[in-house]
Amino acid sequence: MFQKLVSRNEDLERLVNRGYAVAFDVTNHVVVRDIPYLDADGGLQIGALVAKLEFIDQDRVKQTDHQVFFAGGIPHGLSGEPIPNLGGGAHQLTLSEACSDVVVQRSFSNKPRPSGMFPDFFAKFESYVAIIAGPAIDKHGVTPLTFRAVAHEGADPIFKIHDTLTSRAEITDLVRPFKEDVIAVIGLGGTGAYVLDFLVKTPAREIRAFDLDAYHVHNAFRSPGRLNIEELGQPKAVVYQARYENFRHGLSTSSQLIDSQSRSVLEGVTFAFVCVDKGSARAEIFDLLMEMKIPFIDVGMGLNRKQGALNGMLRVTYFSADDAERVRQMGLVALADQPDDLYRANIQIAELNAMNACLAVIRYKQLRGFYVEDAPVFHLLFGVSDMKIVSESHVP
């Protein structure tokens, strides 16, 4: 990543050639170490400046604003007073393990006049270095131009494109728990396809998706993504593997039925989503997941036509490794086939499939600490007619 960014961005190349200790973090930040500054007693301290990288394409970047982050204490002038007009304040920012030595403590906001925006990264860093390091350079004869080559992390092990969403939102710390997860998506029908689509954008270490069926015209009307006519009739596993192949690593899709004999393909899975609509198939999957102590979320949808319009309910039920058997015994999920299953309409609509998937993935992300969880909800129902959600948070 270092050579590509430097070769494709003249301002970053100028920073390196000038002698700054430049590194690029996979959280989409440029880091400049070896920045000298004075503490309140006039002592020499060394900090680092950090700025966000906004990617225009895979290799070209631009600034997001005029601000920077600083790993260090409050810089002081030769008078012993804090340097004025730096703005900002206390701030935390999580970088990757490769930059664990750079602990951001504050942000600075010194807007250039009259434009209000620096023309490029070179001008931005030169300006902040002059302000912050100037007193230390005068007093101690040091320089920020160390020409030091700093070890930097290579390509993102998960995404094949830069995850600028996470860096822009400054939520790198919140997505870290996902990186140890191996997630199974069992069933790639209407809801399962949307679950997969949402999870692909989550930095889980590995995603395994399973569906034995082929991709037909009706699937195109209730699944995400652009239709390629050549996909029709292909196995769903082949279709979805191709759709996301250029987006991330660690995705494997299999044309396989998951049943009591599927233990080997679920070894190592840390969480699962069950997205099937046949009760007997669901029962076998539950047996296996519970036996393997894999926590999972089961989704369901029941729509019918009444008074000329569709009505019904969406369901999300969470089975923890500890409480799965008790939740199962509550009878919240159908685990047997209905006598008329062969002839039923099984109505599914894309927006409701997507919402069912949204509720399931949000609940999973609550479990990982990404979203706030006021109560440990294990069962959730959304009614179409009144647009209300009811939930249960106590497993008896």
CORFENGI-V100594 format. One record per residue. PHI is phi in whole degrees, 0 to 359 (NA if undefined). OMEGA is omega in degrees with one decimal (999 if undefined). Layout:
PHI_OMEGA / PHI_OMEGA
//
This chain:
NA_-176.7 / 302_-175.6 / 296_179.6 / 296_-178.6 / 294_-178.9 / 293_-177.2 / 286_-176.3 / 261_-177.3 / 229_-173.8 / 300_-178.3 / 292_177.0 / 290_176.4 / 298_178.9 / 295_177.2 / 298_179.9 / 295_-178.8 / 295_178.7 / 291_177.3 / 116_179.2 / 288_177.9 / 277_-172.0 / 267_171.9 / 217_177.4 / 240_-178.5 / 265_-178.7 / 292_172.6 / 280_177.7 / 68_173.8 / 226_170.0 / 262_-176.3 / 241_175.7 / 240_-179.2 / 273_174.4 / 64_178.6 / 266_-179.1 / 282_174.8 / 204_-178.8 / 260_171.3 / 272_-174.7 / 296_-179.3 / 265_-179.1 / 83_179.1 / 284_-178.8 / 277_175.1 / 232_179.5 / 237_180.0 / 234_178.8 / 214_175.0 / 258_-177.8 / 225_176.5 / 220_179.1 / 287_172.0 / 252_172.8 / 255_-175.4 / 278_173.9 / 279_171.7 / 217_-175.7 / 294_-172.6 / 234_-178.0 / 253_-175.0 / 231_173.3 / 217_178.4 / 281_172.6 / 265_-179.4 / 195_-176.2 / 268_-173.5 / 272_172.6 / 223_172.5 / 252_-177.1 / 226_173.4 / 262_-177.2 / 159_178.6 / 278_179.1 / 281_179.0 / 291_-180.0 / 242_176.5 / 270_-179.4 / 295_179.5 / 282_-176.7 / 91_178.1 / 264_176.0 / 303_178.7 / 298_-176.6 / 282_170.7 / 65_175.5 / 269_177.6 / 60_178.9 / 65_-179.3 / 162_-179.6 / 302_-176.3 / 202_174.7 / 243_179.7 / 213_-177.8 / 264_175.3 / 257_-178.7 / 283_-179.3 / 299_-179.6 / 296_178.8 / 245_-178.0 / 295_177.4 / 284_-178.5 / 260_-177.4 / 255_-177.6 / 292_-179.0 / 241_-176.8 / 202_174.0 / 241_176.5 / 236_179.8 / 221_178.7 / 241_-172.5 / 283_179.0 / 289_179.7 / 248_3.5 / 267_-170.4 / 288_-176.6 / 80_-178.4 / 213_176.2 / 289_-178.6 / 293_179.7 / 195_-178.2 / 293_-179.6 / 299_179.6 / 296_-179.4 / 298_-177.5 / 292_177.4 / 300_-178.7 / 294_-178.2 / 293_178.1 / 297_179.2 / 300_-178.5 / 288_-173.0 / 281_-173.2 / 269_-176.5 / 309_-179.7 / 299_-179.8 / 292_177.4 / 297_179.9 / 296_-172.8 / 278_-172.8 / 248_177.4 / 66_-179.6 / 268_178.6 / 217_173.0 / 278_-176.6 / 269_-174.7 / 268_-176.9 / 54_-175.8 / 279_174.6 / 276_-176.6 / 256_178.3 / 299_-178.7 / 228_-178.3 / 283_-179.3 / 280_-175.3 / 294_176.2 / 299_-177.6 / 289_-175.8 / 248_-174.0 / 266_178.1 / 269_172.2 / 237_-176.7 / 288_179.2 / 278_-178.2 / 285_177.9 / 298_-178.7 / 295_-177.7 / 290_179.9 / 297_-178.4 / 275_-179.2 / 56_179.9 / 238_-179.3 / 303_-179.3 / 294_-176.9 / 284_-178.5 / 271_-177.8 / 302_-179.9 / 300_179.2 / 293_-170.2 / 289_175.4 / 259_-175.1 / 273_168.1 / 243_-169.9 / 250_174.9 / 253_172.8 / 245_-175.2 / 258_-176.6 / 105_-178.7 / 242_172.6 / 283_-175.8 / 304_-178.2 / 286_-179.4 / 300_178.8 / 296_177.7 / 288_174.5 / 302_178.8 / 299_-178.8 / 300_179.5 / 291_-177.2 / 290_178.6 / 303_-179.7 / 273_177.5 / 258_-174.1 / 283_172.4 / 293_-177.6 / 299_-177.5 / 211_174.8 / 232_177.0 / 243_-178.0 / 242_-174.0 / 226_172.5 / 195_-176.7 / 273_-169.9 / 276_175.8 / 267_-179.3 / 266_-177.3 / 246_-175.9 / 302_-177.9 / 297_176.6 / 295_-179.2 / 296_-179.0 / 275_179.3 / 221_176.2 / 216_-177.7 / 282_171.9 / 99_-178.6 / 277_179.8 / 279_168.2 / 251_-174.2 / 305_-179.7 / 293_179.5 / 287_-175.4 / 299_-178.3 / 91_177.4 / 280_174.8 / 300_178.2 / 305_-179.4 / 301_179.0 / 292_-178.4 / 299_-174.7 / 284_174.4 / 297_-179.2 / 293_-177.1 / 296_-173.7 / 250_-175.4 / 300_-177.1 / 273_-174.9 / 260_-173.4 / 207_170.6 / 268_170.7 / 76_176.3 / 252_174.5 / 228_178.9 / 243_-175.2 / 229_173.8 / 277_-172.2 / 216_174.4 / 275_177.8 / 267_178.5 / 216_-175.6 / 296_-178.5 / 263_-171.8 / 258_-176.9 / 305_-173.2 / 299_-176.3 / 280_178.6 / 255_177.2 / 299_179.6 / 90_179.4 / 291_-179.2 / 256_178.6 / 200_-179.0 / 223_171.8 / 243_179.0 / 257_-173.4 / 231_178.5 / 240_-176.1 / 245_179.3 / 254_-173.5 / 301_-177.6 / 293_177.3 / 294_178.4 / 300_-178.7 / 298_178.6 / 295_179.5 / 296_178.5 / 303_-179.0 / 305_-177.0 / 292_-179.1 / 298_-179.9 / 292_176.9 / 298_-178.6 / 273_179.2 / 61_177.7 / 263_175.7 / 293_-177.0 / 206_173.7 / 242_175.7 / 253_-179.8 / 244_178.9 / 204_-179.5 / 218_176.0 / 229_-179.6 / 242_175.2 / 215_-178.2 / 258_178.7 / 225_178.1 / 55_175.9 / 83_-178.6 / 225_-178.3 / 273_174.7 / 220_178.2 / 157_-171.1 / 214_172.1 / 252_-178.1 / 227_172.2 / 227_-178.1 / 233_-177.9 / 259_177.7 / 246_178.1 / 284_179.1 / 299_-176.8 / 273_-171.4 / 253_-172.0 / 303_-177.1 / 295_179.6 / 293_177.6 / 295_179.2 / 300_-178.0 / 291_178.4 / 285_177.2 / 71_-178.4 / 281_-173.8 / 235_178.5 / 288_-178.1 / 244_175.9 / 221_179.9 / 282_175.8 / 284_-177.4 / 305_-176.5 / 260_-178.2 / 305_-174.7 / 296_-172.9 / 249_-173.5 / 283_-175.7 / 283_-179.1 / 50_-177.4 / 291_173.6 / 223_-178.4 / 234_-170.2 / 307_-175.8 / 293_177.5 / 283_171.2 / 303_-179.0 / 296_-180.0 / 292_175.9 / 302_177.8 / 294_178.6 / 302_-178.4 / 299_-179.6 / 294_-177.5 / 289_175.4 / 300_179.7 / 296_175.7 / 301_-179.0 / 291_171.0 / 298_-179.2 / 297_179.4 / 265_176.1 / 85_-179.8 / 284_175.6 / 251_176.9 / 293_179.0 / 237_178.6 / 286_-179.9 / 217_-177.8 / 283_-176.2 / 295_176.1 / 243_-179.2 / 215_-173.5 / 222_178.4 / 233_175.7 / 244_178.4 / 268_-177.6 / 292_-172.1 / 293_-177.7 / 253_178.0 / 56_-179.6 / 249_176.8 / 247_172.6 / 241_-176.2 / 215_175.5 / 237_-175.7 / 236_-180.0 / 236_177.1 / 275_-176.6 / 292_999
//
